[in-house]
């Protein structure tokens, strides 16, 4: 049974959408984050020369293990302020959708694209 869907967010203008910088990057390193309150992984993601390498703490342990993520491209918001997650500074928000159990399934391009490409 699918999880309850949240209500639609308020309408926004195209200019407001453009303020959210969503880019694609390749996961170069991933490791467990056992100190996190909820099961999580630490990710180091290469967003190309414009953004560089950024870190993220992601609660994605249900469907992903660290080794399976290396070399995988993901989408992330790169212009939110960094957030301290325990002793780890998460610099980007990796994006995903909930599966039927509410667990994260990562958003990724269906074909390889250059790292740092912006969603439009």
C-alpha angles and dihedrals in degrees: 000000000000119000116256111277118235117240119266114278118243116278116267135193124251089249089056090051090052090059089068105080107206114180139172122241140169120244106237099173135017132176139166118271102209093168092064117108090233122032108279145156129228112230132193109200128191111218096177130252098315097056102014126200116335133182128231136182108215131185094218103120096119095070104016138056122194097254094051091056099056109110093011119131119228138177120241142170104246102182103061115108113266114266126212110230104185106301093339124089109219108204102179137031112236110213130229145149127238119253122215089286095046093255119141122262109189123241112234139156115265091226131034113274131178114280112254095034112149124231115243 
